[in-house]
Amino acid sequence: MRRAWFGLAALLLGTPVGAQPVYAPTPTTQPDYGDTPPVDYADPKAWMCRPGVDDGTCSANLDALAVDTQGNRTPAPYVAAKNPPVDCFYLYPTTSLDKTLYSDMVPDKEEKRAVHGQAARLGATCRVFAPIYHGLTMTALSWAATGKATGMDLEIPYRDALAAWRSYLAHDNKGRGVVLVGHSQGAMLVKRLLAEEFDGKPAQKLLVAAYLAGNPDLGSATFKSIKPCASTSDTGCIVAWSSYVEGTEGPRVFGHPPAGMSPLCVNPAAPGGGRAPIKAYLSKPSLAPESDPPYVETIGQLTAECVTDDKGAILSIRIEPGKYADLLALALEKMGSGRAAWGLHSLDISLVQGNMVDLIGTQSMAWVAKRK
């Protein structure tokens, strides 16, 4: 009974490492812009993770227990790829708790938590490159919510993202395939990188796929030459989604297409369409035995399908029938973003991370095969 309880607790109480905090106290005075000079990405210190550079953020223990609907527990150890054929270039979301509008170049615990929780596991199928950048902070987000923010935009974060990408391309790529991954603010930056550096340009031939979680107002025709992924073997394409629990009503913040375009959603678990099981990775709760690995992989608990309506397109998350379905519903509500309009935004990557790893692996093999 004790072990069964811990299996249930791991399923329900685990918080997804890397989940994006949505709220921060609103400052009483507008914070300053901080020190945001251009960054030299030839300096290893400008990267949180990359081959040969890691303070533990991307190499910390990623082992998991797979827990099914009945509470059965199966070890699911993480295995890093020894010689992955492609690279993953990742930009993290708005997580910094710095009291300036833009974060500094010293990652705080929330930025490290995001990179570890969202990007490190991708090392099972690619080399991971995660640059540090002057991102808009949670303080900036809170200030913007008051409607009083001035002079705040994504030009400085994009300046850094572009510099990091061009440094990687010049010094590290050497013709390798690349997967671009971004969440929320990071997805907005990836979207612009795709438009300005890839779409119809020589670098497009390097694109294995782009994963934009927390869909930044994408439409099916946002890009001229880069199309949505339509099968697991498609390459050079886009996977984009915003997560909401099935049946969520009211207005939605995410999933809106640009004017005149059809909305875009591509399910990482089934890019060809339809409903499919999703593999979520959550961190174990403090109640779990000390000997348990740090992550829980949910098995058979959740499925997802892209759904389009008059509000846009979302990844609709369904809690499947099972012994713990009601408790899982309460857990998702607790672990979500806190506002119905935001849906499960903070969990966008955590909910489908296992599917992302699988799909990137398949796309990588397809990309390599096409290059031969």
C-alpha positions as CSV (number, residue, x, y, z in Angstrom):
1,M,0.0,0.0,0.0
2,R,2.8,2.4,0.9
3,R,4.4,2.0,-2.5
4,A,1.1,2.3,-4.3
5,W,0.5,5.6,-2.4
6,F,3.8,7.0,-3.5
7,G,3.0,6.1,-7.1
8,L,-0.2,8.0,-6.9
9,A,1.5,10.9,-5.1
10,A,4.1,11.1,-7.8
11,L,1.4,11.2,-10.4
12,L,-0.6,13.9,-8.7
13,L,1.7,16.1,-6.8
14,G,4.7,16.3,-9.1
15,T,5.3,19.8,-10.4
16,P,6.7,20.0,-14.0
17,V,10.3,21.1,-13.7
18,G,10.6,23.9,-16.2
19,A,7.1,25.1,-15.9
20,Q,6.8,28.8,-16.6
21,P,5.6,30.9,-13.7
22,V,2.8,33.1,-14.9
23,Y,2.5,35.6,-12.0
24,A,4.9,37.9,-10.1
25,P,4.2,40.7,-7.8
26,T,3.4,43.9,-9.7
27,P,6.1,46.5,-9.0
28,T,5.1,49.8,-7.6
29,T,7.5,51.7,-9.8
30,Q,8.6,50.8,-13.3
31,P,11.8,48.8,-13.1
32,D,14.8,49.9,-15.1
33,Y,16.1,48.2,-18.3
34,G,19.2,46.7,-16.6
35,D,22.5,46.4,-18.4
36,T,21.8,45.0,-21.9
37,P,25.0,45.3,-24.0
38,P,25.5,43.0,-27.0
39,V,26.6,39.5,-26.1
40,D,29.7,37.7,-27.4
41,Y,28.5,34.2,-27.9
42,A,32.0,33.0,-28.7
43,D,32.4,33.2,-24.9
44,P,31.3,29.9,-23.4
45,K,29.9,31.8,-20.4
46,A,27.2,33.1,-22.7
47,W,25.7,29.6,-22.9
48,M,23.8,27.7,-20.2
49,C,24.2,24.4,-22.1
50,R,26.3,23.4,-25.1
51,P,28.8,20.6,-25.7
52,G,31.7,21.1,-23.3
53,V,29.7,23.8,-21.3
54,D,27.3,22.7,-18.5
55,D,27.1,23.7,-14.9
56,G,24.8,20.8,-14.2
57,T,21.7,22.5,-15.7
58,C,21.6,20.0,-18.6
59,S,23.4,17.1,-17.1
60,A,21.6,16.7,-13.8
61,N,19.7,13.4,-13.2
62,L,16.8,13.0,-15.6
63,D,15.8,9.4,-14.7
64,A,12.1,8.8,-14.3
65,L,9.5,6.3,-13.0
66,A,6.8,5.4,-15.5
67,V,3.5,5.3,-13.7
68,D,0.3,3.9,-15.3
69,T,-3.4,4.3,-14.4
70,Q,-3.2,1.5,-11.8
71,G,-0.2,3.0,-10.0
72,N,2.3,0.4,-11.5
73,R,5.8,1.8,-11.4
74,T,8.5,0.9,-14.0
75,P,12.0,2.4,-14.1
76,A,12.5,4.7,-17.1
77,P,16.2,5.7,-17.0
78,Y,17.4,8.6,-19.1
79,V,20.0,7.8,-21.7
80,A,21.9,10.6,-23.4
81,A,22.7,10.1,-27.1
82,K,26.3,9.3,-27.7
83,N,26.6,10.6,-31.2
84,P,23.4,12.4,-32.1
85,P,23.2,13.3,-35.8
86,V,21.5,16.7,-35.2
87,D,21.5,19.7,-32.8
88,C,18.7,21.3,-30.8
89,F,18.9,25.1,-30.4
90,Y,16.6,26.1,-27.6
91,L,15.3,29.4,-26.3
92,Y,13.6,29.4,-22.8
93,P,10.4,31.2,-21.8
94,T,9.8,34.2,-19.6
95,T,11.0,32.9,-16.2
96,S,13.6,35.3,-14.8
97,L,12.7,37.0,-11.5
98,D,15.2,39.8,-12.0
99,K,13.8,43.2,-11.0
100,T,14.6,44.7,-14.3
101,L,12.6,44.7,-17.5
102,Y,15.3,42.5,-19.1
103,S,17.2,39.8,-17.4
104,D,20.9,39.9,-16.8
105,M,23.4,37.3,-18.2
106,V,23.6,35.4,-14.8
107,P,20.9,32.8,-14.9
108,D,18.7,32.6,-11.8
109,K,17.2,29.4,-10.5
110,E,14.0,29.8,-12.5
111,E,15.9,30.2,-15.8
112,K,18.0,27.2,-14.9
113,R,14.9,25.3,-13.9
114,A,13.3,26.0,-17.3
115,V,16.3,24.9,-19.3
116,H,16.7,21.7,-17.2
117,G,13.0,20.9,-17.4
118,Q,12.3,21.8,-21.0
119,A,15.6,21.2,-22.9
120,A,17.9,18.8,-21.1
121,R,15.9,15.7,-21.9
122,L,16.3,16.5,-25.6
123,G,19.9,15.3,-25.2
124,A,18.5,11.9,-25.7
125,T,18.3,12.7,-29.4
126,C,20.4,15.8,-30.2
127,R,23.2,18.0,-29.0
128,V,21.6,20.8,-26.9
129,F,22.6,24.4,-27.3
130,A,20.9,26.8,-24.9
131,P,22.1,30.4,-25.0
132,I,21.6,32.9,-22.1
133,Y,19.9,36.0,-23.3
134,H,18.5,39.3,-22.1
135,G,14.9,38.1,-21.9
136,L,11.9,40.0,-20.7
137,T,11.4,39.1,-17.1
138,M,8.4,38.2,-14.9
139,T,8.7,41.7,-13.5
140,A,8.3,43.1,-17.0
141,L,5.3,40.8,-17.5
142,S,3.7,42.0,-14.3
143,W,4.3,45.6,-15.2
144,A,2.9,45.1,-18.6
145,A,-0.3,43.8,-17.0
146,T,-0.9,47.2,-15.4
147,G,-0.9,48.8,-18.9
148,K,1.7,51.3,-17.8
149,A,4.9,49.7,-19.3
150,T,6.8,51.9,-21.7
151,G,9.6,51.1,-24.2
152,M,9.3,47.4,-23.7
153,D,9.6,45.1,-26.6
154,L,11.4,42.0,-27.9
155,E,14.1,43.8,-29.9
156,I,16.8,43.2,-27.2
157,P,15.9,39.5,-26.6
158,Y,15.8,39.0,-30.4
159,R,19.2,40.8,-30.9
160,D,20.7,38.2,-28.5
161,A,18.9,35.2,-30.0
162,L,20.1,36.2,-33.5
163,A,23.6,36.7,-32.3
164,A,23.6,33.3,-30.6
165,W,22.2,31.6,-33.6
166,R,24.8,33.2,-36.0
167,S,27.6,32.3,-33.6
168,Y,26.4,28.7,-33.5
169,L,26.0,28.5,-37.2
170,A,29.6,29.9,-37.8
171,H,31.4,27.8,-35.2
172,D,29.5,24.7,-34.3
173,N,27.0,23.7,-37.0
174,K,29.4,22.3,-39.7
175,G,26.4,21.3,-41.9
176,R,24.5,19.4,-39.2
177,G,20.7,19.4,-39.0
178,V,19.1,21.7,-36.5
179,V,15.9,21.5,-34.4
180,L,14.7,24.9,-33.2
181,V,12.8,24.8,-29.9
182,G,11.2,27.6,-28.0
183,H,8.4,28.1,-25.4
184,S,6.3,31.3,-25.0
185,Q,8.8,34.2,-25.3
186,G,11.3,31.7,-26.7
187,A,8.8,30.6,-29.3
188,M,8.2,34.2,-30.4
189,L,12.0,34.5,-30.9
190,V,12.1,31.2,-32.8
191,K,9.3,32.4,-35.0
192,R,11.2,35.5,-36.0
193,L,14.4,33.5,-36.5
194,L,12.5,31.2,-38.9
195,A,11.2,34.2,-40.8
196,E,14.4,36.1,-41.1
197,E,17.1,33.4,-41.2
198,F,15.5,30.3,-42.6
199,D,12.4,30.9,-44.7
200,G,13.5,30.5,-48.4
201,K,17.1,31.0,-47.4
202,P,20.2,28.7,-47.5
203,A,19.8,27.8,-43.8
204,Q,16.5,26.2,-44.5
205,K,18.2,23.1,-45.8
206,L,19.6,22.6,-42.2
207,L,16.1,22.7,-40.6
208,V,15.1,19.3,-39.2
209,A,12.0,20.9,-37.6
210,A,10.9,23.8,-35.4
211,Y,8.9,23.3,-32.2
212,L,7.0,26.4,-31.0
213,A,5.3,25.7,-27.7
214,G,2.8,28.2,-26.5
215,N,1.9,29.0,-30.2
216,P,2.8,32.7,-30.8
217,D,-0.1,33.6,-33.1
218,L,0.9,31.3,-35.9
219,G,-1.2,30.7,-39.0
220,S,-0.9,27.9,-41.5
221,A,0.6,30.3,-44.0
222,T,2.9,32.3,-41.6
223,F,6.0,31.4,-43.7
224,K,6.4,31.2,-47.4
225,S,8.5,28.0,-47.6
226,I,8.2,26.4,-44.2
227,K,5.1,24.3,-43.8
228,P,3.4,22.6,-40.8
229,C,4.6,19.0,-40.2
230,A,2.0,16.5,-41.5
231,S,3.7,13.2,-40.6
232,T,6.4,11.8,-38.4
233,S,8.7,11.6,-41.3
234,D,8.3,15.3,-42.4
235,T,11.3,17.5,-42.0
236,G,12.0,21.2,-42.4
237,C,8.6,21.8,-40.9
238,I,6.8,23.3,-37.9
239,V,5.2,21.7,-34.8
240,A,3.2,24.3,-32.9
241,W,0.7,24.0,-30.1
242,S,-1.0,25.7,-27.1
243,S,-2.4,23.4,-24.4
244,Y,-5.8,23.6,-22.8
245,V,-7.9,21.0,-20.9
246,E,-10.6,19.6,-23.1
247,G,-13.8,21.6,-22.6
248,T,-12.2,24.8,-21.3
249,E,-14.6,27.6,-22.0
250,G,-14.3,31.4,-22.3
251,P,-11.6,33.5,-24.0
252,R,-8.2,32.1,-24.7
253,V,-4.9,33.9,-24.7
254,F,-3.1,31.5,-27.1
255,G,-3.8,29.8,-30.4
256,H,-5.0,32.8,-32.5
257,P,-3.9,33.1,-36.1
258,P,-2.9,36.3,-37.8
259,A,-5.7,38.1,-39.7
260,G,-6.8,36.3,-42.8
261,M,-5.0,33.0,-42.0
262,S,-6.2,29.6,-40.9
263,P,-5.1,28.8,-37.3
264,L,-2.2,26.4,-36.8
265,C,-1.9,23.5,-34.4
266,V,0.3,20.4,-34.9
267,N,0.2,17.7,-32.2
268,P,3.6,16.5,-31.2
269,A,2.1,13.1,-30.5
270,A,0.3,12.9,-33.9
271,P,1.5,15.4,-36.5
272,G,-0.8,13.8,-39.1
273,G,-3.8,14.6,-37.0
274,G,-6.2,12.8,-34.6
275,R,-6.0,12.0,-30.9
276,A,-3.0,10.2,-29.4
277,P,-1.5,9.4,-26.0
278,I,0.9,11.9,-24.7
279,K,3.9,11.3,-22.5
280,A,4.3,13.9,-19.7
281,Y,7.3,14.3,-17.5
282,L,6.7,15.7,-14.0
283,S,9.1,16.0,-11.1
284,K,8.6,13.7,-8.1
285,P,7.0,15.2,-5.0
286,S,8.8,15.4,-1.6
287,L,6.6,12.6,-0.3
288,A,8.2,10.1,-2.7
289,P,11.0,7.8,-1.3
290,E,14.4,9.4,-1.5
291,S,15.6,6.5,-3.7
292,D,13.1,7.3,-6.4
293,P,14.4,9.1,-9.5
294,P,13.6,12.8,-9.9
295,Y,10.9,12.5,-12.6
296,V,7.6,10.7,-13.2
297,E,6.5,9.8,-16.7
298,T,2.7,9.4,-17.0
299,I,1.5,6.4,-19.0
300,G,-2.0,6.1,-20.3
301,Q,-3.3,9.0,-18.4
302,L,-3.7,11.7,-21.0
303,T,-4.4,12.1,-24.7
304,A,-4.3,15.1,-27.0
305,E,-5.8,16.3,-30.2
306,C,-5.6,19.6,-32.1
307,V,-9.0,21.2,-32.2
308,T,-10.0,24.2,-34.2
309,D,-13.0,26.5,-33.5
310,D,-14.0,30.1,-33.9
311,K,-11.4,31.2,-31.3
312,G,-8.4,29.6,-33.0
313,A,-6.6,26.2,-32.7
314,I,-5.5,24.5,-29.5
315,L,-4.0,21.2,-28.3
316,S,-7.0,19.8,-26.4
317,I,-5.8,17.7,-23.4
318,R,-8.1,14.9,-22.4
319,I,-7.9,13.0,-19.1
320,E,-8.7,9.4,-20.0
321,P,-10.8,7.1,-17.8
322,G,-8.8,5.4,-15.1
323,K,-8.4,4.9,-11.4
324,Y,-7.0,8.3,-10.8
325,A,-8.8,10.4,-13.5
326,D,-10.6,12.7,-11.0
327,L,-7.5,13.3,-9.0
328,L,-5.5,13.9,-12.1
329,A,-8.0,16.6,-13.2
330,L,-7.5,18.3,-9.8
331,A,-3.7,18.0,-10.2
332,L,-3.7,19.6,-13.7
333,E,-5.8,22.4,-12.4
334,K,-3.3,23.0,-9.6
335,M,-0.3,22.8,-11.8
336,G,-1.7,24.9,-14.6
337,S,-1.2,28.5,-15.2
338,G,-3.9,29.7,-12.8
339,R,-6.2,31.4,-15.3
340,A,-8.5,29.6,-17.6
341,A,-7.6,31.9,-20.5
342,W,-4.0,30.9,-20.2
343,G,-4.9,27.2,-20.1
344,L,-2.0,24.8,-19.4
345,H,0.5,27.3,-20.8
346,S,3.1,26.6,-18.1
347,L,2.9,22.9,-19.0
348,D,3.1,23.1,-22.8
349,I,6.4,21.2,-23.0
350,S,6.1,19.1,-19.9
351,L,2.9,17.5,-21.1
352,V,4.3,16.2,-24.4
353,Q,8.0,16.1,-23.7
354,G,8.3,12.3,-24.3
355,N,6.5,12.7,-27.6
356,M,8.9,15.5,-28.6
357,V,11.9,13.3,-28.0
358,D,10.3,10.5,-30.0
359,L,9.3,12.7,-32.9
360,I,12.7,14.6,-33.0
361,G,14.4,11.2,-33.2
362,T,12.3,10.1,-36.1
363,Q,12.7,13.4,-37.9
364,S,16.4,13.3,-37.4
365,M,16.7,9.9,-39.1
366,A,14.5,11.1,-41.9
367,W,16.6,14.3,-42.4
368,V,19.9,12.3,-42.4
369,A,18.4,9.8,-44.9
370,K,17.4,12.6,-47.2
371,R,20.9,14.1,-47.1
372,K,22.6,10.9,-48.3
